[in-house]
Amino acid sequence: MDPKHTKEKTMTSTLKWQCTVCGLKEQGPKPPATCPKCGVKADRFIKIK
Ligand SMILES: [Zn+2]
């Protein structure tokens, strides 16, 4: 009666981030350390859908 739970979903969820300063969008598990366009730090990035 036990369904197989051997399937492990890959936890590498790709999130989308947007720089609140210049609007640049990046994808990845976390925002870039610095914005490649305007150079602000990662805390200026917000998670978007
Ligand atoms: Zn930026």
mmCIF file of the protein (N, C-alpha, C, O) and its ligand, coordinates in Angstrom:
data_MODEL
# 
_entry.id   MODEL 
# 
loop_
_entity.id 
_entity.type 
_entity.pdbx_number_of_molecules 
1 polymer     1 
2 non-polymer 1 
# 
_entity_poly.entity_id                      1 
_entity_poly.type                           'polypeptide(L)' 
_entity_poly.nstd_linkage                   no 
_entity_poly.nstd_monomer                   no 
_entity_poly.pdbx_seq_one_letter_code       MDPKHTKEKTMTSTLKWQCTVCGLKEQGPKPPATCPKCGVKADRFIKIK 
_entity_poly.pdbx_seq_one_letter_code_can   MDPKHTKEKTMTSTLKWQCTVCGLKEQGPKPPATCPKCGVKADRFIKIK 
_entity_poly.pdbx_strand_id                 A 
# 
loop_
_entity_poly_seq.entity_id 
_entity_poly_seq.num 
_entity_poly_seq.mon_id 
_entity_poly_seq.hetero 
1 1  MET n 
1 2  ASP n 
1 3  PRO n 
1 4  LYS n 
1 5  HIS n 
1 6  THR n 
1 7  LYS n 
1 8  GLU n 
1 9  LYS n 
1 10 THR n 
1 11 MET n 
1 12 THR n 
1 13 SER n 
1 14 THR n 
1 15 LEU n 
1 16 LYS n 
1 17 TRP n 
1 18 GLN n 
1 19 CYS n 
1 20 THR n 
1 21 VAL n 
1 22 CYS n 
1 23 GLY n 
1 24 LEU n 
1 25 LYS n 
1 26 GLU n 
1 27 GLN n 
1 28 GLY n 
1 29 PRO n 
1 30 LYS n 
1 31 PRO n 
1 32 PRO n 
1 33 ALA n 
1 34 THR n 
1 35 CYS n 
1 36 PRO n 
1 37 LYS n 
1 38 CYS n 
1 39 GLY n 
1 40 VAL n 
1 41 LYS n 
1 42 ALA n 
1 43 ASP n 
1 44 ARG n 
1 45 PHE n 
1 46 ILE n 
1 47 LYS n 
1 48 ILE n 
1 49 LYS n 
# 
loop_
_struct_asym.id 
_struct_asym.entity_id 
A 1 
B 2 
# 
loop_
_chem_comp.id 
_chem_comp.type 
_chem_comp.mon_nstd_flag 
ALA 'L-peptide linking' y 
ARG 'L-peptide linking' y 
ASP 'L-peptide linking' y 
CYS 'L-peptide linking' y 
GLN 'L-peptide linking' y 
GLU 'L-peptide linking' y 
GLY 'peptide linking'   y 
HIS 'L-peptide linking' y 
ILE 'L-peptide linking' y 
LEU 'L-peptide linking' y 
LYS 'L-peptide linking' y 
MET 'L-peptide linking' y 
PHE 'L-peptide linking' y 
PRO 'L-peptide linking' y 
SER 'L-peptide linking' y 
THR 'L-peptide linking' y 
TRP 'L-peptide linking' y 
VAL 'L-peptide linking' y 
ZN  non-polymer         . 
# 
_pdbx_entity_nonpoly.entity_id   2 
_pdbx_entity_nonpoly.name        ? 
_pdbx_entity_nonpoly.comp_id     ZN 
# 
_pdbx_nonpoly_scheme.asym_id         B 
_pdbx_nonpoly_scheme.entity_id       2 
_pdbx_nonpoly_scheme.mon_id          ZN 
_pdbx_nonpoly_scheme.ndb_seq_num     1 
_pdbx_nonpoly_scheme.pdb_seq_num     101 
_pdbx_nonpoly_scheme.auth_seq_num    101 
_pdbx_nonpoly_scheme.pdb_mon_id      ZN 
_pdbx_nonpoly_scheme.auth_mon_id     ZN 
_pdbx_nonpoly_scheme.pdb_strand_id   A 
_pdbx_nonpoly_scheme.pdb_ins_code    . 
# 
loop_
_atom_site.group_PDB 
_atom_site.id 
_atom_site.type_symbol 
_atom_site.label_atom_id 
_atom_site.label_alt_id 
_atom_site.label_comp_id 
_atom_site.label_asym_id 
_atom_site.label_entity_id 
_atom_site.label_seq_id 
_atom_site.pdbx_PDB_ins_code 
_atom_site.Cartn_x 
_atom_site.Cartn_y 
_atom_site.Cartn_z 
_atom_site.occupancy 
_atom_site.B_iso_or_equiv 
_atom_site.pdbx_formal_charge 
_atom_site.auth_seq_id 
_atom_site.auth_comp_id 
_atom_site.auth_asym_id 
_atom_site.auth_atom_id 
_atom_site.pdbx_PDB_model_num 
ATOM   1   N  N  . MET A 1 1  ? 0.819  -1.221 0.000   1.00 0.00 ? 1   MET A N  1 
ATOM   2   C  CA . MET A 1 1  ? 0.000  0.000  0.000   1.00 0.00 ? 1   MET A CA 1 
ATOM   3   C  C  . MET A 1 1  ? 0.848  1.265  0.000   1.00 0.00 ? 1   MET A C  1 
ATOM   4   O  O  . MET A 1 1  ? 0.346  2.372  -0.195  1.00 0.00 ? 1   MET A O  1 
ATOM   5   N  N  . ASP A 1 2  ? 2.130  1.075  0.222   1.00 0.00 ? 2   ASP A N  1 
ATOM   6   C  CA . ASP A 1 2  ? 2.989  2.256  0.312   1.00 0.00 ? 2   ASP A CA 1 
ATOM   7   C  C  . ASP A 1 2  ? 3.383  2.745  -1.073  1.00 0.00 ? 2   ASP A C  1 
ATOM   8   O  O  . ASP A 1 2  ? 4.019  2.012  -1.829  1.00 0.00 ? 2   ASP A O  1 
ATOM   9   N  N  . PRO A 1 3  ? 3.028  3.924  -1.399  1.00 0.00 ? 3   PRO A N  1 
ATOM   10  C  CA . PRO A 1 3  ? 3.526  4.481  -2.658  1.00 0.00 ? 3   PRO A CA 1 
ATOM   11  C  C  . PRO A 1 3  ? 5.016  4.759  -2.553  1.00 0.00 ? 3   PRO A C  1 
ATOM   12  O  O  . PRO A 1 3  ? 5.532  5.057  -1.477  1.00 0.00 ? 3   PRO A O  1 
ATOM   13  N  N  . LYS A 1 4  ? 5.680  4.660  -3.657  1.00 0.00 ? 4   LYS A N  1 
ATOM   14  C  CA . LYS A 1 4  ? 7.129  4.883  -3.642  1.00 0.00 ? 4   LYS A CA 1 
ATOM   15  C  C  . LYS A 1 4  ? 7.455  6.368  -3.487  1.00 0.00 ? 4   LYS A C  1 
ATOM   16  O  O  . LYS A 1 4  ? 7.006  7.224  -4.249  1.00 0.00 ? 4   LYS A O  1 
ATOM   17  N  N  . HIS A 1 5  ? 8.242  6.616  -2.480  1.00 0.00 ? 5   HIS A N  1 
ATOM   18  C  CA . HIS A 1 5  ? 8.660  8.003  -2.258  1.00 0.00 ? 5   HIS A CA 1 
ATOM   19  C  C  . HIS A 1 5  ? 10.136 8.183  -2.595  1.00 0.00 ? 5   HIS A C  1 
ATOM   20  O  O  . HIS A 1 5  ? 10.836 9.013  -2.015  1.00 0.00 ? 5   HIS A O  1 
ATOM   21  N  N  . THR A 1 6  ? 10.572 7.392  -3.530  1.00 0.00 ? 6   THR A N  1 
ATOM   22  C  CA . THR A 1 6  ? 11.996 7.474  -3.871  1.00 0.00 ? 6   THR A CA 1 
ATOM   23  C  C  . THR A 1 6  ? 12.312 8.655  -4.768  1.00 0.00 ? 6   THR A C  1 
ATOM   24  O  O  . THR A 1 6  ? 13.473 8.996  -4.992  1.00 0.00 ? 6   THR A O  1 
ATOM   25  N  N  . LYS A 1 7  ? 11.272 9.264  -5.268  1.00 0.00 ? 7   LYS A N  1 
ATOM   26  C  CA . LYS A 1 7  ? 11.526 10.414 -6.138  1.00 0.00 ? 7   LYS A CA 1 
ATOM   27  C  C  . LYS A 1 7  ? 11.941 11.622 -5.297  1.00 0.00 ? 7   LYS A C  1 
ATOM   28  O  O  . LYS A 1 7  ? 11.197 12.087 -4.434  1.00 0.00 ? 7   LYS A O  1 
ATOM   29  N  N  . GLU A 1 8  ? 13.121 12.104 -5.568  1.00 0.00 ? 8   GLU A N  1 
ATOM   30  C  CA . GLU A 1 8  ? 13.563 13.312 -4.873  1.00 0.00 ? 8   GLU A CA 1 
ATOM   31  C  C  . GLU A 1 8  ? 13.576 14.461 -5.864  1.00 0.00 ? 8   GLU A C  1 
ATOM   32  O  O  . GLU A 1 8  ? 14.271 14.445 -6.880  1.00 0.00 ? 8   GLU A O  1 
ATOM   33  N  N  . LYS A 1 9  ? 12.788 15.440 -5.527  1.00 0.00 ? 9   LYS A N  1 
ATOM   34  C  CA . LYS A 1 9  ? 12.755 16.599 -6.405  1.00 0.00 ? 9   LYS A CA 1 
ATOM   35  C  C  . LYS A 1 9  ? 14.062 17.387 -6.275  1.00 0.00 ? 9   LYS A C  1 
ATOM   36  O  O  . LYS A 1 9  ? 14.597 17.580 -5.184  1.00 0.00 ? 9   LYS A O  1 
ATOM   37  N  N  . THR A 1 10 ? 14.528 17.813 -7.384  1.00 0.00 ? 10  THR A N  1 
ATOM   38  C  CA . THR A 1 10 ? 15.746 18.617 -7.350  1.00 0.00 ? 10  THR A CA 1 
ATOM   39  C  C  . THR A 1 10 ? 15.444 19.943 -6.684  1.00 0.00 ? 10  THR A C  1 
ATOM   40  O  O  . THR A 1 10 ? 14.533 20.671 -7.078  1.00 0.00 ? 10  THR A O  1 
ATOM   41  N  N  . MET A 1 11 ? 16.232 20.234 -5.666  1.00 0.00 ? 11  MET A N  1 
ATOM   42  C  CA . MET A 1 11 ? 15.973 21.437 -4.884  1.00 0.00 ? 11  MET A CA 1 
ATOM   43  C  C  . MET A 1 11 ? 16.631 22.675 -5.476  1.00 0.00 ? 11  MET A C  1 
ATOM   44  O  O  . MET A 1 11 ? 16.671 23.741 -4.862  1.00 0.00 ? 11  MET A O  1 
ATOM   45  N  N  . THR A 1 12 ? 17.134 22.501 -6.659  1.00 0.00 ? 12  THR A N  1 
ATOM   46  C  CA . THR A 1 12 ? 17.772 23.658 -7.285  1.00 0.00 ? 12  THR A CA 1 
ATOM   47  C  C  . THR A 1 12 ? 16.715 24.539 -7.927  1.00 0.00 ? 12  THR A C  1 
ATOM   48  O  O  . THR A 1 12 ? 16.618 24.647 -9.149  1.00 0.00 ? 12  THR A O  1 
ATOM   49  N  N  . SER A 1 13 ? 15.940 25.153 -7.079  1.00 0.00 ? 13  SER A N  1 
ATOM   50  C  CA . SER A 1 13 ? 14.873 26.003 -7.577  1.00 0.00 ? 13  SER A CA 1 
ATOM   51  C  C  . SER A 1 13 ? 15.458 27.302 -8.104  1.00 0.00 ? 13  SER A C  1 
ATOM   52  O  O  . SER A 1 13 ? 16.169 28.019 -7.400  1.00 0.00 ? 13  SER A O  1 
ATOM   53  N  N  . THR A 1 14 ? 15.144 27.582 -9.343  1.00 0.00 ? 14  THR A N  1 
ATOM   54  C  CA . THR A 1 14 ? 15.636 28.812 -9.932  1.00 0.00 ? 14  THR A CA 1 
ATOM   55  C  C  . THR A 1 14 ? 14.688 29.949 -9.610  1.00 0.00 ? 14  THR A C  1 
ATOM   56  O  O  . THR A 1 14 ? 13.521 29.949 -10.003 1.00 0.00 ? 14  THR A O  1 
ATOM   57  N  N  . LEU A 1 15 ? 15.212 30.900 -8.897  1.00 0.00 ? 15  LEU A N  1 
ATOM   58  C  CA . LEU A 1 15 ? 14.405 32.057 -8.545  1.00 0.00 ? 15  LEU A CA 1 
ATOM   59  C  C  . LEU A 1 15 ? 14.771 33.219 -9.458  1.00 0.00 ? 15  LEU A C  1 
ATOM   60  O  O  . LEU A 1 15 ? 15.836 33.261 -10.073 1.00 0.00 ? 15  LEU A O  1 
ATOM   61  N  N  . LYS A 1 16 ? 13.842 34.151 -9.514  1.00 0.00 ? 16  LYS A N  1 
ATOM   62  C  CA . LYS A 1 16 ? 14.098 35.339 -10.326 1.00 0.00 ? 16  LYS A CA 1 
ATOM   63  C  C  . LYS A 1 16 ? 14.248 36.545 -9.416  1.00 0.00 ? 16  LYS A C  1 
ATOM   64  O  O  . LYS A 1 16 ? 13.503 36.717 -8.451  1.00 0.00 ? 16  LYS A O  1 
ATOM   65  N  N  . TRP A 1 17 ? 15.201 37.351 -9.737  1.00 0.00 ? 17  TRP A N  1 
ATOM   66  C  CA . TRP A 1 17 ? 15.506 38.519 -8.924  1.00 0.00 ? 17  TRP A CA 1 
ATOM   67  C  C  . TRP A 1 17 ? 15.524 39.751 -9.804  1.00 0.00 ? 17  TRP A C  1 
ATOM   68  O  O  . TRP A 1 17 ? 15.893 39.703 -10.977 1.00 0.00 ? 17  TRP A O  1 
ATOM   69  N  N  . GLN A 1 18 ? 15.117 40.849 -9.207  1.00 0.00 ? 18  GLN A N  1 
ATOM   70  C  CA . GLN A 1 18 ? 15.163 42.109 -9.952  1.00 0.00 ? 18  GLN A CA 1 
ATOM   71  C  C  . GLN A 1 18 ? 15.813 43.183 -9.115  1.00 0.00 ? 18  GLN A C  1 
ATOM   72  O  O  . GLN A 1 18 ? 15.494 43.366 -7.940  1.00 0.00 ? 18  GLN A O  1 
ATOM   73  N  N  . CYS A 1 19 ? 16.719 43.880 -9.737  1.00 0.00 ? 19  CYS A N  1 
ATOM   74  C  CA . CYS A 1 19 ? 17.376 45.005 -9.078  1.00 0.00 ? 19  CYS A CA 1 
ATOM   75  C  C  . CYS A 1 19 ? 16.369 46.140 -8.950  1.00 0.00 ? 19  CYS A C  1 
ATOM   76  O  O  . CYS A 1 19 ? 15.742 46.547 -9.927  1.00 0.00 ? 19  CYS A O  1 
ATOM   77  N  N  . THR A 1 20 ? 16.227 46.640 -7.730  1.00 0.00 ? 20  THR A N  1 
ATOM   78  C  CA . THR A 1 20 ? 15.255 47.710 -7.519  1.00 0.00 ? 20  THR A CA 1 
ATOM   79  C  C  . THR A 1 20 ? 15.807 49.061 -7.944  1.00 0.00 ? 20  THR A C  1 
ATOM   80  O  O  . THR A 1 20 ? 15.080 50.054 -7.973  1.00 0.00 ? 20  THR A O  1 
ATOM   81  N  N  . VAL A 1 21 ? 17.087 49.099 -8.272  1.00 0.00 ? 21  VAL A N  1 
ATOM   82  C  CA . VAL A 1 21 ? 17.701 50.367 -8.659  1.00 0.00 ? 21  VAL A CA 1 
ATOM   83  C  C  . VAL A 1 21 ? 17.622 50.573 -10.167 1.00 0.00 ? 21  VAL A C  1 
ATOM   84  O  O  . VAL A 1 21 ? 17.170 51.616 -10.640 1.00 0.00 ? 21  VAL A O  1 
ATOM   85  N  N  . CYS A 1 22 ? 18.066 49.564 -10.917 1.00 0.00 ? 22  CYS A N  1 
ATOM   86  C  CA . CYS A 1 22 ? 18.112 49.722 -12.372 1.00 0.00 ? 22  CYS A CA 1 
ATOM   87  C  C  . CYS A 1 22 ? 17.116 48.825 -13.096 1.00 0.00 ? 22  CYS A C  1 
ATOM   88  O  O  . CYS A 1 22 ? 16.891 48.983 -14.296 1.00 0.00 ? 22  CYS A O  1 
ATOM   89  N  N  . GLY A 1 23 ? 16.513 47.874 -12.361 1.00 0.00 ? 23  GLY A N  1 
ATOM   90  C  CA . GLY A 1 23 ? 15.513 47.031 -12.985 1.00 0.00 ? 23  GLY A CA 1 
ATOM   91  C  C  . GLY A 1 23 ? 16.050 45.797 -13.663 1.00 0.00 ? 23  GLY A C  1 
ATOM   92  O  O  . GLY A 1 23 ? 15.295 45.056 -14.293 1.00 0.00 ? 23  GLY A O  1 
ATOM   93  N  N  . LEU A 1 24 ? 17.345 45.561 -13.545 1.00 0.00 ? 24  LEU A N  1 
ATOM   94  C  CA . LEU A 1 24 ? 17.942 44.377 -14.156 1.00 0.00 ? 24  LEU A CA 1 
ATOM   95  C  C  . LEU A 1 24 ? 17.375 43.106 -13.533 1.00 0.00 ? 24  LEU A C  1 
ATOM   96  O  O  . LEU A 1 24 ? 17.191 43.023 -12.319 1.00 0.00 ? 24  LEU A O  1 
ATOM   97  N  N  . LYS A 1 25 ? 17.105 42.130 -14.373 1.00 0.00 ? 25  LYS A N  1 
ATOM   98  C  CA . LYS A 1 25 ? 16.576 40.865 -13.890 1.00 0.00 ? 25  LYS A CA 1 
ATOM   99  C  C  . LYS A 1 25 ? 17.637 39.778 -14.009 1.00 0.00 ? 25  LYS A C  1 
ATOM   100 O  O  . LYS A 1 25 ? 18.341 39.657 -15.011 1.00 0.00 ? 25  LYS A O  1 
ATOM   101 N  N  . GLU A 1 26 ? 17.715 38.994 -12.934 1.00 0.00 ? 26  GLU A N  1 
ATOM   102 C  CA . GLU A 1 26 ? 18.663 37.890 -12.900 1.00 0.00 ? 26  GLU A CA 1 
ATOM   103 C  C  . GLU A 1 26 ? 17.938 36.630 -12.450 1.00 0.00 ? 26  GLU A C  1 
ATOM   104 O  O  . GLU A 1 26 ? 16.910 36.694 -11.776 1.00 0.00 ? 26  GLU A O  1 
ATOM   105 N  N  . GLN A 1 27 ? 18.488 35.488 -12.832 1.00 0.00 ? 27  GLN A N  1 
ATOM   106 C  CA . GLN A 1 27 ? 17.936 34.221 -12.371 1.00 0.00 ? 27  GLN A CA 1 
ATOM   107 C  C  . GLN A 1 27 ? 19.001 33.446 -11.616 1.00 0.00 ? 27  GLN A C  1 
ATOM   108 O  O  . GLN A 1 27 ? 20.186 33.513 -11.940 1.00 0.00 ? 27  GLN A O  1 
ATOM   109 N  N  . GLY A 1 28 ? 18.563 32.712 -10.607 1.00 0.00 ? 28  GLY A N  1 
ATOM   110 C  CA . GLY A 1 28 ? 19.500 31.903 -9.848  1.00 0.00 ? 28  GLY A CA 1 
ATOM   111 C  C  . GLY A 1 28 ? 18.941 31.582 -8.482  1.00 0.00 ? 28  GLY A C  1 
ATOM   112 O  O  . GLY A 1 28 ? 17.892 32.100 -8.099  1.00 0.00 ? 28  GLY A O  1 
ATOM   113 N  N  . PRO A 1 29 ? 19.634 30.728 -7.741  1.00 0.00 ? 29  PRO A N  1 
ATOM   114 C  CA . PRO A 1 29 ? 19.161 30.373 -6.398  1.00 0.00 ? 29  PRO A CA 1 
ATOM   115 C  C  . PRO A 1 29 ? 19.232 31.543 -5.436  1.00 0.00 ? 29  PRO A C  1 
ATOM   116 O  O  . PRO A 1 29 ? 18.530 31.565 -4.425  1.00 0.00 ? 29  PRO A O  1 
ATOM   117 N  N  . LYS A 1 30 ? 20.071 32.507 -5.744  1.00 0.00 ? 30  LYS A N  1 
ATOM   118 C  CA . LYS A 1 30 ? 20.165 33.703 -4.903  1.00 0.00 ? 30  LYS A CA 1 
ATOM   119 C  C  . LYS A 1 30 ? 20.564 34.884 -5.768  1.00 0.00 ? 30  LYS A C  1 
ATOM   120 O  O  . LYS A 1 30 ? 21.103 34.704 -6.860  1.00 0.00 ? 30  LYS A O  1 
ATOM   121 N  N  . PRO A 1 31 ? 20.307 36.071 -5.293  1.00 0.00 ? 31  PRO A N  1 
ATOM   122 C  CA . PRO A 1 31 ? 20.655 37.248 -6.104  1.00 0.00 ? 31  PRO A CA 1 
ATOM   123 C  C  . PRO A 1 31 ? 22.171 37.369 -6.257  1.00 0.00 ? 31  PRO A C  1 
ATOM   124 O  O  . PRO A 1 31 ? 22.923 36.871 -5.419  1.00 0.00 ? 31  PRO A O  1 
ATOM   125 N  N  . PRO A 1 32 ? 22.610 38.019 -7.308  1.00 0.00 ? 32  PRO A N  1 
ATOM   126 C  CA . PRO A 1 32 ? 24.050 38.217 -7.504  1.00 0.00 ? 32  PRO A CA 1 
ATOM   127 C  C  . PRO A 1 32 ? 24.627 39.093 -6.399  1.00 0.00 ? 32  PRO A C  1 
ATOM   128 O  O  . PRO A 1 32 ? 23.922 39.925 -5.828  1.00 0.00 ? 32  PRO A O  1 
ATOM   129 N  N  . ALA A 1 33 ? 25.890 38.908 -6.105  1.00 0.00 ? 33  ALA A N  1 
ATOM   130 C  CA . ALA A 1 33 ? 26.538 39.657 -5.035  1.00 0.00 ? 33  ALA A CA 1 
ATOM   131 C  C  . ALA A 1 33 ? 26.437 41.161 -5.300  1.00 0.00 ? 33  ALA A C  1 
ATOM   132 O  O  . ALA A 1 33 ? 26.183 41.958 -4.397  1.00 0.00 ? 33  ALA A O  1 
ATOM   133 N  N  . THR A 1 34 ? 26.639 41.508 -6.533  1.00 0.00 ? 34  THR A N  1 
ATOM   134 C  CA . THR A 1 34 ? 26.471 42.900 -6.931  1.00 0.00 ? 34  THR A CA 1 
ATOM   135 C  C  . THR A 1 34 ? 25.770 42.922 -8.277  1.00 0.00 ? 34  THR A C  1 
ATOM   136 O  O  . THR A 1 34 ? 25.930 42.016 -9.095  1.00 0.00 ? 34  THR A O  1 
ATOM   137 N  N  . CYS A 1 35 ? 25.001 43.958 -8.490  1.00 0.00 ? 35  CYS A N  1 
ATOM   138 C  CA . CYS A 1 35 ? 24.319 44.080 -9.768  1.00 0.00 ? 35  CYS A CA 1 
ATOM   139 C  C  . CYS A 1 35 ? 25.339 44.326 -10.873 1.00 0.00 ? 35  CYS A C  1 
ATOM   140 O  O  . CYS A 1 35 ? 26.137 45.258 -10.777 1.00 0.00 ? 35  CYS A O  1 
ATOM   141 N  N  . PRO A 1 36 ? 25.325 43.507 -11.918 1.00 0.00 ? 36  PRO A N  1 
ATOM   142 C  CA . PRO A 1 36 ? 26.300 43.681 -13.002 1.00 0.00 ? 36  PRO A CA 1 
ATOM   143 C  C  . PRO A 1 36 ? 26.077 44.953 -13.810 1.00 0.00 ? 36  PRO A C  1 
ATOM   144 O  O  . PRO A 1 36 ? 26.943 45.373 -14.578 1.00 0.00 ? 36  PRO A O  1 
ATOM   145 N  N  . LYS A 1 37 ? 24.923 45.554 -13.631 1.00 0.00 ? 37  LYS A N  1 
ATOM   146 C  CA . LYS A 1 37 ? 24.624 46.758 -14.413 1.00 0.00 ? 37  LYS A CA 1 
ATOM   147 C  C  . LYS A 1 37 ? 24.935 48.037 -13.653 1.00 0.00 ? 37  LYS A C  1 
ATOM   148 O  O  . LYS A 1 37 ? 25.624 48.926 -14.154 1.00 0.00 ? 37  LYS A O  1 
ATOM   149 N  N  . CYS A 1 38 ? 24.407 48.112 -12.415 1.00 0.00 ? 38  CYS A N  1 
ATOM   150 C  CA . CYS A 1 38 ? 24.575 49.365 -11.685 1.00 0.00 ? 38  CYS A CA 1 
ATOM   151 C  C  . CYS A 1 38 ? 25.453 49.211 -10.444 1.00 0.00 ? 38  CYS A C  1 
ATOM   152 O  O  . CYS A 1 38 ? 25.835 50.202 -9.821  1.00 0.00 ? 38  CYS A O  1 
ATOM   153 N  N  . GLY A 1 39 ? 25.774 47.959 -10.085 1.00 0.00 ? 39  GLY A N  1 
ATOM   154 C  CA . GLY A 1 39 ? 26.779 47.756 -9.065  1.00 0.00 ? 39  GLY A CA 1 
ATOM   155 C  C  . GLY A 1 39 ? 26.291 47.766 -7.627  1.00 0.00 ? 39  GLY A C  1 
ATOM   156 O  O  . GLY A 1 39 ? 27.104 47.709 -6.704  1.00 0.00 ? 39  GLY A O  1 
ATOM   157 N  N  . VAL A 1 40 ? 24.990 47.835 -7.415  1.00 0.00 ? 40  VAL A N  1 
ATOM   158 C  CA . VAL A 1 40 ? 24.509 47.828 -6.042  1.00 0.00 ? 40  VAL A CA 1 
ATOM   159 C  C  . VAL A 1 40 ? 24.603 46.415 -5.462  1.00 0.00 ? 40  VAL A C  1 
ATOM   160 O  O  . VAL A 1 40 ? 24.746 45.431 -6.189  1.00 0.00 ? 40  VAL A O  1 
ATOM   161 N  N  . LYS A 1 41 ? 24.521 46.348 -4.163  1.00 0.00 ? 41  LYS A N  1 
ATOM   162 C  CA . LYS A 1 41 ? 24.681 45.046 -3.511  1.00 0.00 ? 41  LYS A CA 1 
ATOM   163 C  C  . LYS A 1 41 ? 23.410 44.213 -3.624  1.00 0.00 ? 41  LYS A C  1 
ATOM   164 O  O  . LYS A 1 41 ? 22.355 44.677 -4.056  1.00 0.00 ? 41  LYS A O  1 
ATOM   165 N  N  . ALA A 1 42 ? 23.569 42.953 -3.212  1.00 0.00 ? 42  ALA A N  1 
ATOM   166 C  CA . ALA A 1 42 ? 22.495 41.970 -3.391  1.00 0.00 ? 42  ALA A CA 1 
ATOM   167 C  C  . ALA A 1 42 ? 21.239 42.333 -2.619  1.00 0.00 ? 42  ALA A C  1 
ATOM   168 O  O  . ALA A 1 42 ? 20.143 41.912 -2.990  1.00 0.00 ? 42  ALA A O  1 
ATOM   169 N  N  . ASP A 1 43 ? 21.380 43.110 -1.549  1.00 0.00 ? 43  ASP A N  1 
ATOM   170 C  CA . ASP A 1 43 ? 20.185 43.423 -0.757  1.00 0.00 ? 43  ASP A CA 1 
ATOM   171 C  C  . ASP A 1 43 ? 19.268 44.401 -1.471  1.00 0.00 ? 43  ASP A C  1 
ATOM   172 O  O  . ASP A 1 43 ? 18.172 44.696 -0.992  1.00 0.00 ? 43  ASP A O  1 
ATOM   173 N  N  . ARG A 1 44 ? 19.713 44.901 -2.611  1.00 0.00 ? 44  ARG A N  1 
ATOM   174 C  CA . ARG A 1 44 ? 18.845 45.756 -3.417  1.00 0.00 ? 44  ARG A CA 1 
ATOM   175 C  C  . ARG A 1 44 ? 18.004 44.941 -4.400  1.00 0.00 ? 44  ARG A C  1 
ATOM   176 O  O  . ARG A 1 44 ? 17.158 45.480 -5.113  1.00 0.00 ? 44  ARG A O  1 
ATOM   177 N  N  . PHE A 1 45 ? 18.254 43.651 -4.419  1.00 0.00 ? 45  PHE A N  1 
ATOM   178 C  CA . PHE A 1 45 ? 17.470 42.782 -5.293  1.00 0.00 ? 45  PHE A CA 1 
ATOM   179 C  C  . PHE A 1 45 ? 16.245 42.270 -4.554  1.00 0.00 ? 45  PHE A C  1 
ATOM   180 O  O  . PHE A 1 45 ? 16.305 41.941 -3.370  1.00 0.00 ? 45  PHE A O  1 
ATOM   181 N  N  . ILE A 1 46 ? 15.154 42.210 -5.265  1.00 0.00 ? 46  ILE A N  1 
ATOM   182 C  CA . ILE A 1 46 ? 13.930 41.617 -4.713  1.00 0.00 ? 46  ILE A CA 1 
ATOM   183 C  C  . ILE A 1 46 ? 13.580 40.381 -5.511  1.00 0.00 ? 46  ILE A C  1 
ATOM   184 O  O  . ILE A 1 46 ? 13.912 40.269 -6.692  1.00 0.00 ? 46  ILE A O  1 
ATOM   185 N  N  . LYS A 1 47 ? 12.916 39.469 -4.861  1.00 0.00 ? 47  LYS A N  1 
ATOM   186 C  CA . LYS A 1 47 ? 12.494 38.242 -5.529  1.00 0.00 ? 47  LYS A CA 1 
ATOM   187 C  C  . LYS A 1 47 ? 11.209 38.507 -6.290  1.00 0.00 ? 47  LYS A C  1 
ATOM   188 O  O  . LYS A 1 47 ? 10.243 39.039 -5.742  1.00 0.00 ? 47  LYS A O  1 
ATOM   189 N  N  . ILE A 1 48 ? 11.211 38.134 -7.544  1.00 0.00 ? 48  ILE A N  1 
ATOM   190 C  CA . ILE A 1 48 ? 10.020 38.324 -8.373  1.00 0.00 ? 48  ILE A CA 1 
ATOM   191 C  C  . ILE A 1 48 ? 9.564  36.970 -8.881  1.00 0.00 ? 48  ILE A C  1 
ATOM   192 O  O  . ILE A 1 48 ? 10.276 35.972 -8.762  1.00 0.00 ? 48  ILE A O  1 
ATOM   193 N  N  . LYS A 1 49 ? 8.371  36.950 -9.446  1.00 0.00 ? 49  LYS A N  1 
ATOM   194 C  CA . LYS A 1 49 ? 7.848  35.715 -9.999  1.00 0.00 ? 49  LYS A CA 1 
ATOM   195 C  C  . LYS A 1 49 ? 7.907  35.756 -11.509 1.00 0.00 ? 49  LYS A C  1 
ATOM   196 O  O  . LYS A 1 49 ? 7.506  34.796 -12.169 1.00 0.00 ? 49  LYS A O  1 
HETATM 197 ZN ZN . ZN  B 2 .  ? 21.051 47.255 -10.792 1.00 0.00 2 101 ZN  A ZN 1 
# 
